[in-house]
Amino acid sequence: MRPDPAIDQRADEVELAAPGEARDSKELYAKARAGLLAELTGIDSPYEPPVVPNLHSDTVDQAHADATRRIVAHVLALEVKVSRLYRG
């Protein structure tokens, strides 16, 4: 049994908010500000947050491991929903 094509094209949007410049171990923001790196989001390329993400996880307010667990749980829950569509 084939699932509905409209469901096949559905996507969940996950926003992971993280302070980029504060945790920039590769110094990409410094390179972008010096003109050595183009189109870095938040410097010369705008950040466009999702209007209504299916999941928002913020690493400022929670540990990386907790944010990761939330995202993995969300993806696994989606997998269960999708697998039910393919049952014949």
N, C-alpha and C positions, 0 to 999 in steps of 0.2 A: 504494500500500500504506500503510495506517495503522499507526503504531507502537502498541505496547502502551499503553493508557491509564494504567497504573500508572507507566510511565516518563515520560509527559507531565507527571505531577504531581511528579516527583522534583525536589528542589532541592538545590543544593550550598550549604553554609554557609561563608562566609569571615569570619574574624575579623581585623580590622585593629586591633591594639593600638597606641594612641598616648597619650602623656601629655597629656591634655586641658588641665589647668590650667596646665601649664608653657608651653604654646604658645598661650595664649588671647589672640590679638591683638585680639579684639572685646570682651574683658573680660566675657564672659558669666558666668564663674564668680564674679566680684566682684559682678555684678548679682544673681545668684542668692543669694549669701551675704547681700546687703543686703535681700533680700526683694522685689526688683524684677522677678525672673524666676522663674516657677514651673516645676517638674518638669524641672529640668536633671539629666540622668543623672550620677550620682556625687555629687550634692549632696542633693536631696530626692526623687529618683527613683532606685531602686537600679539598678546596672549588673548585668546578668545575662549572664555570659559563656556562650558556647555550650559544651555539654558535650563534644562531639566534633566540632569544625569540620573540614571537608574541607581547609581551608587556613588556617594561622595565619601572619600576617605582623606583625612588630613593628617600629615605626618608632623605637623606642628603640635597638635593636641594629643597625639597618640604615638606610641613607639612604632618603628618600622615593622616589627614582627606582628604587631596587632593589626596594622593597616593591611599587611600581606594576608593575614588570616581572614580578614573581612572580604578581601577581593577574591581569594580562593574559594571561600564559602559561597560567595555570590555566583561565581562561574560554575561551581559544582551543582548548585541549585538549578542553574539554567540547563546544564547537561541533563539533569533528571527530567526537566520539562520537555526538552527536545527529544530525548529518547522515547518518551511516551507517544510522541507524534508518529514515530516510525514503527510502532507495534502494529502488526497486521492482524 
